[in-house]
Each structure stands twice: as structure tokens, then as C-alpha cells.
Amino acid sequence: MPASRWSVPRRWPGATIVCAASGPSLAAPQLARVRGRWPVIVVNDSWRLAPWADVLYAADWRWWRKHTGVPAFRGLKVTIANGHGAPLPWPEIKVLENTGIEGFERAPGGLRTGRNGGYQAINLAVHLGAARVVLLGYDMKPSADGRTHWFGDHEEWPTRPAIYRDVFLPHFDGLARALDEAGIAVVNCTPDSALDVFAKAPLAAVLADRLQPAA
């Protein structure tokens, strides 16, 4: 049975929601610090550092097929419509419409892509009710030792280092403007991140003031 289209419920209205991408700085202790405090969305393989997370988001249907729908993950599973290939055979994976690349999709049945899953996870967090989004693992550049992800790299689909500068980062400008206009705060707690369009703060500082939206 193929996955069906979905409309995201406002599960956590007014909440702080953590988005954990798979950049090289992401580590299990960071995620342990937010566990039980705020809802957590993990992107792609980052679920392995937080199998207890609330939501697993992955855009690439090849990834879902490689991992046979990630049966070990018990939370909500979400992806985006893909016009290529057969539908995913796991009905528990919720499918959202691809409504374009730039900006922020307000309709709860779709996502803007920004051409990367971390961008899409932010849009998903707002659909789920976020008033503030905390970013972890959004390095948007390789580590000093050349890793593009906390686990190394995808063997089948290696990440070109230039893709951050040339493809991923340029689209975040429009997302930042749209979220600011919507009154959604985003704070990037990724150490030494190349993503500069959102406010930055150490995770400890945000945890100390967890009820207040970040400036």
C-alpha cells in the first residue's frame, strides 16, 4: 500500500522544536540535553543518535528504500513527494507536497525544499506548531577533517563540499525573511556553523531560557 498525502497537524502549538540535521558537529550528548524538554525532529541518519525523537524527516526516497522504511524508529515519519520511481511501500511514512524551492510554505500539506532536508525540516517544525526552532547539526560545511556528516558520508551519494556554498546556503535567505515576517524565531545552536542568516547562541544559553523565544 503506497504512502498517502498528508496535512501536518499543529501538534505542538507555540512550542520550541529542535531540528537535528546530520552535520559533522552533531553528537548524542547535544541531543540528550534536549530530550524531554522540547519535541525533536531528526533528519536522515540522525535518528540513530536519537531513536527516541518525535519525528524522522528524510526527503530522499532512495534513503527510505535503503533503510526499508526505518522500522526501528517508532515516532512520526515524514517525507516529501517525489515524482520519480514507484511510491514508497510503507504506509506509515507521511508524504507532503513539494511546493517549490524558495521561501516558506504556509499550507500544512506541503513544504518548500531549499534543495536540502534541513531546510525542509524547519518548514515542517513550523507546521507542527513551532514558535521557535532550535537548530543542531546545521554546519553547512565540512568539518576540519573533511567529514560532511557526523557519521562520515553517504557511500552511495557522496556530498560535494561545494554544494553547501553553491546550492544549500543561498536558499536560506528567503526562508529567514519569511519566518521573520511570520513571527517565528530560529536560533542556530550549531558550533561554528556557516549558516549565518539566523540568530546564533550556544545550546546551554537557550536551555537556560527555554520558555522564551530567542531574539
C-alpha angles and dihedrals in degrees: 000000000000123000113263131223116271143198115218115240119221091247097164109028113194093004134139106242124193120221112199113194123184102255119144094259095061113111136172094246090061091054092045089059093059096040110120093007101077137005112268130213114196121199121220115311093003088090086078089068092046111026086163093063119128099231136024115202124188125160099191113087089197087064093051091050093047089054095040093237094310096267092186092065109088101185131083115306120206137179139163129252115274120197094203128081134356121323118268110268096218110092093194090069107093115219124211127193121258103234099176142290109274133066130354128313111224097184108092093224096067149040137213108230109211081197092273137078095233090061091049092050090059091053089048091050091056091049087054090057106269118165088178130026121202116203125212126172093020095131094142090197138061120272122253089265092051101258116146095191135028088253095045112257142319104269094208096042110030117194117238109224091227092059092082094058098035103037116011108037100049093064095056092073092070093044092052092052093047093049092047090053089050092051094246115144120214123190121188110215094175110123113243093355121179089213102099104164095088131060113272128216138152112265090239091060093051092046090053091058100033098151097056126075112245117252 
